Amino acid sequence: MKDVIENIFNAQEADVNLIPVMSIDARMQDIKEKELSPVLPILPLRNAILFPNTVIPVTIGRQKSLQLVNEVNRVSKILGCVTQIDPKVDDPGPGDLFQTGTAGKILKLIEMPDGSVTAIIQGIKRFDIRSMNITAPYMVAQVEYRNDIVPAPNDKNMEAVIGSLKDAAISVIKLNPHIPNEAGFAIKNVEGYSFTVNFIASTIEIDDINEKVPLLEIDSLQERALKLMELLTHQIELLKIKDDIQRKVKSDIDQQQREYYLNNQLKTIQEELGMNGESEDIVQFREKAKGKKWSEKMAELFEKELGKLEHINPNSADYNVQYGYIEFLLDLPWDEVTQDNLDMKNAQKVLDQDHFGLEKVKERIIEYLAVLKLKGDMKSPILCLYGPPGVGKTSLGKSVARALGRKYGRISLGGLHDESEIRGHRRTYIGAMSGRIIQTIKRCGSSNPVIVLDEIDKVTEDYHGDPSSALLEVLDPEQNTTFHDNYLDVDYDLSKVLFITTANDISGIHPALKDRMEMINVSGYLAEEKVSIAKNYLVPKQLEAHGLTRSQLSFGKGSLETIIDEYTRESGVRGLDKQIAKMARITARKIALEEELPKRITPAIVKDYLGLPTNFHDLQEDSCVPGVVTGLAWTQVGGEILFIECSLNEGKGNLSTTGNLGDVMKESVTIALQYLKAHPELAGVTAKDMFKKDIHIHVPEGAIPKDGPSAGITMATAIASAFRKKPVKNGIAMTGEITLRGKVLPVGGIKEKILAAKRAGVTTIILSRKNEKDIKEINPIYVNGLTFEYVDTIDDVISKVF
C-alpha cells in the first residue's frame, strides 16, 4: 500500500482510535540505522503507540507539539514518539512519559480547519530514553536504539506463532464492532515476521492502552509475538463474554428492559450536561409523601414503586400506568380522619330536620351513634335499612353523615354483577382501576366517611364472580381492617368507615351478608305522615326549585290528601314529590303567560291541573254479599285491601282458583278448604254437603300477580260465608296465615295494611294475637277509629264475623 493514508481520524494526541497504515515498500528500507540521530525531539502521544513500520495519523493541538512538528518537518523529519503514562496530563514532562518509544518520520502535515495540524507519521525503530537534554520549547532526549531479534526465515516455531497470531487477530476483529473488516483483510495479506507482529499490535484495540507499551520493550520478536498473543487471547475472552451477554439480552430483552437501558443512558447524559437526573414529578411525589400518615411498611412500598417509575421511559405506556398508581397511592387518605361530632342532641336535631316520622329508625340510629361515642371505634354491626322505595333510606345515611360531621359517599349496587367492581382490577390489565369502595374513600378524602351501599339486594352473580362474596370482607368488622383491593395491591383499613346499606327486599340478600348486618325496617308512611312531609319538606323544596313563593302556590290539607290518594300509589313520597313539581311547573307557566292564579289549591284545582285521577283505591261496600270477604295485603308501594270471592256450584267438591295466584296463595286456599271439610260445622253444613259442591275462589284484578300466606283466614272465612249463605259483618277486614290445625299465625306489613284499611273505610281488623306487639308500636294517632280483634284459631275468626 503505497503512500496511501486511510481513514484520517480526528484523533488528537488525546484519545485516538487508531488503524495503522502499513508502508512496507523499498523506501522504508532507505532509512538506514546510521541516519537515525541519537538525539531526538520527543513528541508525547496520548492514548496512542507508534510501532515500527506502521503509519498513524496524529492530530497536533498543543502549542509545544505544533512547534516541534513544524520545525522537524522543515529539517530531518525524524522525531521520537513516546506514549504518556497519564493521558489526562496536558503539559507532560520527562516524568510523565514511558521510557521506551519509537523513532518516526513525518510523511505529511495536513492543516485542519480548526487550526490544528494532523501529522502522518511512519514508525522506524524502537529506542530507550537515556536522558532528557532539553525540555523547552519542547523535549529533546538522548536515546539508545533497540534492535529486534528476528528468527531465521521459515522458522517452524515462528511460523506457527505468526499463524496463531493472525487467527487470534482476525477473531478479535470479528468480535469487535469498532474495528473495520478491512483490517482483517490486511492482516491476512501482510508478510514478514516484524511487519506482522507490529501491524497486529498497532491494529488491535486493547481496553488499557498502557498494556501495549511493554511490547516495545521486548527485543525478541518471537517473545513479543507470544506476549501479544497473550493480550489477544485475553481480549478474545472479554469480547466473547460481551458478545454472549449481548446475544442473551437481545433474545430476552422486552420493551421495559430496553426502556430501562435507554433511561439509564438518558440519566447519564443529563448528569454529563449538569442536569438534575430526578424529574420534577418524582420530586413532587416524594415531597407529597412526607405528609402522609402511612405505616413504615407502606412507606417502603411507596419508595419501591417510585424507584420503578424512575427507571421507566416517560414515553412508554408502562410509565403512565406506574405514574397513575403512585398518584393513586398519594391521593388515598391513609389514616386521615375527620373529627366526629358525637353530640346526640345535635344528631337528633339533624335527623328531625331531614326526615319526618320514622321515629323507630331515628331512635335506632341515635342508639348506634351513642354506642360509637362510648366505644370509640367502628367495629360494630353494619346498619341495613330495608323497606319500600321512596321512604328515605338513602337520605337517612346522608343525614347520619351530616349529624356526625363526616364526609359522605354513596355506591349504587343495583345491577352489579362483577366482583372486580368491589375489589378492583389487577394492574396487569389494560385500563385497570380500583374497586368502588377504595374509589369512594379517595373521593371523600378521609378514612372514616359514611358510605351508603345502595340497593344491596339488587346485586347479581354471573361468570365474572359474585360481588356479594366480595362484600363479605367489606362489611365484616373482623375482616375489613385488612381489606385487599386488587389494584391497590396492599391492605387498606376500612374499620373506621361507617357503612349503611339499603334494600327493598331482604330476601334477595346473600344469607351470610345479611348475618353481618343489623337490619332496621324503614316502613312506608301513613297518609297523615305524607301530608306533613309535603307541607314541611316537599312543597318548600319545589317552590325554591321553580322560583315561586307561598302566595303563588299554596296547598290546603284537602288538596294534598287528594294528590296522595288519587294520584300516587306508593309507600314513600317520591311520586308525591313529582306531582307537586308538576303543579309548580303549571303555576310557573300561568305566571309567565300572565294568567290568573288561584289563591289556594283545592281538590278541584288539583284535578284541573293533574287531570283525571290515576289511582283508584277499593272501598269496602256497605252491603256485602255471601262469599265475599275483605282481606289486607302488603305491596312494594304500600298496603291494599283485597277482596276474596267464593262461589259454589253443583259438583263433586272440586276446588278451582283464578286471579293470577301464586303457589303459596293456592296452598292457603287448599289448607282453608281442607280445614273446613274437617270441621264442617264452622260452615254450617255437613261433610256430605261440602262434597256436593264445586268451590271456585277468585281474587279480582287478575292481571296483577298475587302471592303470600297472609290471606289464609280470609279464604277460610269466604268459603264459610258461601256455604252459610250469610255475609260477614260490615266494616270487617282481616289478615293472617292459617295452618291445617286451624291456628292463625302472624304476618308482616301491619302498618301498611292498617293504612289501607283506614283508607277503605274499614272499622274492625281481625289478626293474629301475635301481631298485637306490632299494633302497639304504631303511633296511637294513626290507629284512631279502628278496632282490633286478636284471634288464635280460625274458630275464633268465624265466631266474630257472623
Summary of the structure (lengths in Angstrom):
residues: 802
radius of gyration: 51.3
end to end distance: 136.6
largest distance: 156.9
contacts: 2552
relative contact order: 0.05
helix: 45%
strand: 19%
